[in-house]
Amino acid sequence: MSDYIIRATAANDGIRAFAITSRQMVEFARKNHNTSPVVTAALGRMLSAGAMMGVMMKGEDDMLTLQIQGSGPMKGITVTADSKGNVKGFPNVPDVMLPPNAQGKLDVGGAIDVGILRVIRDMGLKDPYVGTCELKTGEIAEDLTYYFATSEQIPSSVGLGVLMNKDNTVAEAGGFIIQLMPFTDDKAIDKLEENIRNLKPVTTYLSEGKSPEDILGIVLEGLGVEILEKYDTAFRCDCSVERVERSLMSLSMDDINSIIEDDKPVEVKCQFCNKAYNFTIDDIKKLRGIK
């Protein structure tokens, strides 16, 4: 199943909902960053959330950035997404290894620990919107639920999951975001809360072959769910030789001279996708007009 996102409404437009299947993008990220299982789980949850939050934006050029800064050994994660379903991201420390948590699951909360969650929306205005909240669990879904309630005053339920194979590749990944509108009927809220209490983990449904449409059908059972749109989604990085060259051009002459004196080829890696760009000393000289 290719990765995609669906957008839906329920309860006479009193509820808006998003769901994603994201195994391919998370596996791509795992390979490129060579992440350990617990880091793959954390990064995968963030990529899934970022992709769904990205398509919530309306502007063609709108950009979303999700950042976690934690006191745990992983230190943090950064993910960016656009409104078209493209997402990219990286962990600060990719090779963290931890024993399972008390439930026998990958200890994402332990890898991140306490810290802050920051959401940055760049919608082409003079200043981007920045919302920040404390991490409550480090498990990401619960922290985003808390963020929506406190920073955006939108009662929400967020479910995210990444299931690993025994060879540490990604078996399943996905999630959902459910949000209540100000006029949502009380009976609809009660029914939604009942449904959420009885939910299995997202990856259980995906392992059973259920699609994002099926998952929203379960979460919103009895609430008249209506699927509105489907978006392709993928890990796509927009790095390029030209961008890296502009970065090198921005270095001070002292830094450039130090590189030239070193007389060794320069390798620059994209932080988001880990792609390597290589430059000879002659390339560096040519960029800066040095003969």
SVG drawing of the C-alpha trace seen along z (x, -y; Angstrom):
<svg xmlns="http://www.w3.org/2000/svg" viewBox="-26 -41 73 52">
<polyline fill="none" stroke="black" stroke-width="0.4" points="0.0,0.0 1.4,-3.4 1.6,-6.1 -1.4,-8.5 -3.5,-10.8 -7.2,-11.1 -9.2,-14.1 -12.8,-13.6 -15.6,-15.1 -18.2,-13.6 -21.1,-14.6 -22.5,-17.1 -19.1,-18.8 -18.6,-19.0 -15.6,-16.8 -12.7,-17.0 -10.4,-14.1 -7.1,-13.0 -5.5,-9.6 -2.3,-8.4 -0.5,-5.2 3.2,-6.1 5.3,-2.9 7.3,-3.8 8.3,-7.3 9.4,-6.0 11.4,-3.2 13.0,-5.7 14.0,-7.9 15.3,-4.8 17.6,-3.9 18.8,-7.4 19.6,-8.2 20.5,-4.6 18.3,-5.0 18.0,-2.6 14.5,-1.0 13.5,-3.5 14.7,-6.5 12.8,-5.1 9.7,-4.9 10.0,-8.5 11.0,-10.0 8.2,-8.0 5.6,-9.3 6.8,-12.8 6.8,-12.4 3.3,-11.0 2.0,-13.9 3.9,-16.5 2.4,-15.2 -1.1,-15.3 -0.7,-18.8 0.9,-20.0 -2.2,-19.2 -4.3,-21.1 -2.7,-24.3 -4.4,-26.0 -1.8,-28.0 0.2,-26.6 3.5,-27.7 2.7,-27.3 5.3,-25.4 5.0,-23.6 7.9,-22.8 7.6,-20.4 10.5,-20.4 11.0,-18.5 13.8,-19.3 14.2,-16.8 16.6,-16.0 16.8,-12.3 19.6,-10.7 17.9,-11.4 18.1,-15.1 15.4,-16.1 13.7,-15.7 12.9,-18.2 10.3,-17.6 9.1,-20.0 6.1,-19.5 4.3,-21.4 0.5,-21.6 0.9,-19.0 1.9,-15.9 5.7,-16.3 7.6,-15.8 11.2,-15.4 12.9,-15.2 15.9,-14.1 16.8,-13.0 19.5,-14.8 21.0,-11.5 20.1,-8.6 21.6,-5.6 20.1,-5.7 19.5,-2.2 17.2,-1.7 15.6,1.3 11.8,1.7 9.5,-0.3 7.3,1.2 4.7,2.2 7.4,4.0 7.3,1.4 10.0,-0.8 10.7,-3.5 10.2,-6.6 9.3,-8.6 12.6,-7.6 14.6,-8.5 13.0,-12.0 12.2,-12.6 11.2,-16.1 11.5,-19.1 9.4,-21.2 7.4,-20.8 7.4,-23.7 5.1,-24.1 6.0,-26.7 3.7,-27.6 5.1,-29.8 2.1,-31.1 3.9,-33.9 3.1,-36.6 5.7,-38.9 6.3,-36.5 5.5,-32.8 3.1,-31.5 5.0,-29.8 3.3,-27.6 5.1,-26.0 4.2,-23.6 6.0,-21.4 6.3,-17.7 4.0,-15.7 5.1,-12.2 7.7,-12.3 5.5,-9.8 4.6,-12.4 0.9,-11.6 0.0,-12.6 2.2,-15.7 0.5,-16.8 -2.9,-16.2 -1.9,-18.5 -0.4,-21.1 -3.6,-21.3 -5.7,-21.8 -3.4,-24.4 -1.8,-26.3 -4.6,-26.2 -7.6,-25.6 -8.7,-22.7 -9.8,-19.6 -8.1,-16.8 -7.2,-13.1 -3.9,-12.0 -2.9,-8.4 0.5,-7.6 2.4,-4.3 5.4,-2.6 5.8,1.2 9.2,2.7 10.1,6.0 12.6,8.3 15.3,7.2 14.6,3.6 12.9,2.5 9.6,0.8 6.6,3.1 3.8,0.6 3.5,-3.1 0.6,-5.6 -1.8,-7.6 -4.8,-9.8 -5.8,-13.3 -9.4,-13.9 -10.5,-17.5 -13.7,-18.9 -15.2,-22.1 -16.7,-24.7 -20.2,-23.6 -19.8,-19.9 -22.9,-18.2 -22.5,-16.8 -23.9,-13.5 -21.3,-13.3 -18.6,-14.1 -19.8,-11.3 -19.9,-8.8 -16.4,-9.8 -15.0,-9.5 -16.5,-6.0 -15.0,-5.0 -11.5,-6.3 -11.6,-4.4 -12.1,-1.1 -9.4,-1.7 -6.5,0.7 -3.1,-0.7 -3.0,-2.2 -0.3,0.3 -2.6,3.2 -5.3,2.0 -2.6,1.5 -1.2,5.0 -4.7,6.3 -4.8,4.8 -7.0,1.9 -6.7,-1.4 -6.8,-4.9 -10.4,-5.0 -11.1,-1.9 -9.4,-3.4 -11.4,-6.6 -14.5,-4.4 -13.6,-2.7 -12.7,-5.9 -15.8,-7.8 -18.2,-4.8 -21.8,-6.0 -20.9,-9.6 -21.6,-9.7 -18.0,-9.9 -17.6,-11.4 -14.3,-11.1 -13.5,-14.4 -10.0,-14.2 -7.0,-11.9 -3.4,-13.1 -0.3,-11.2 2.4,-11.7 6.1,-10.9 9.5,-11.8 10.7,-14.3 13.8,-16.5 14.3,-19.6 18.1,-19.8 20.2,-20.4 23.8,-21.2 22.7,-24.8 21.5,-25.0 24.7,-23.6 26.7,-25.9 24.8,-28.9 25.5,-27.6 29.3,-27.4 29.1,-30.9 27.8,-32.2 30.9,-31.1 33.3,-33.8 36.6,-34.2 38.4,-33.0 36.5,-29.7 37.1,-29.4 40.8,-30.0 40.9,-27.4 39.3,-24.9 41.7,-25.7 44.7,-25.4 43.5,-22.0 43.7,-21.0 41.1,-18.2 37.9,-17.6 34.8,-18.9 31.8,-16.7 28.5,-18.4 25.6,-16.2 22.0,-17.3 20.7,-17.3 17.2,-16.1 18.0,-13.3 21.7,-12.6 22.6,-12.9 26.3,-13.8 27.5,-16.6 31.3,-16.6 33.4,-19.5 37.1,-19.7 39.3,-22.6 39.1,-23.8 35.3,-23.8 35.5,-25.9 37.9,-28.3 35.7,-28.7 32.6,-29.3 34.4,-32.2 36.2,-33.5 39.6,-32.6 42.4,-31.9"/>
</svg>
